[in-house]
Amino acid sequence: MIECVNVSSSNIRQICFDNNSIIVYFHSGGVYKYINVSKSVFDQFINSISKGQFLDNVIKPNYDFVKL
């Protein structure tokens, strides 16, 4: 089951979790899927003060992605 959350961020519009993947929707229209991410990391991401900093410092360096 896909869980999606609209977030307050200057760069990110929505973050979704589906089958151990995080899907990030950007205001610019870009969509990226980060693979093999745990639900706990998703929960930390959506609850972080800065979504962009969490993406840059935690998600991007540690998880493979595909552009959708």
Secondary structure, 3 states (H helix, E strand, C coil): CCEEEECCCCCEEEEEEECCEEEEEECCCCEEEEECCCHHHHHHHHHCCCHHHHHHHHHHHHCCEEEC
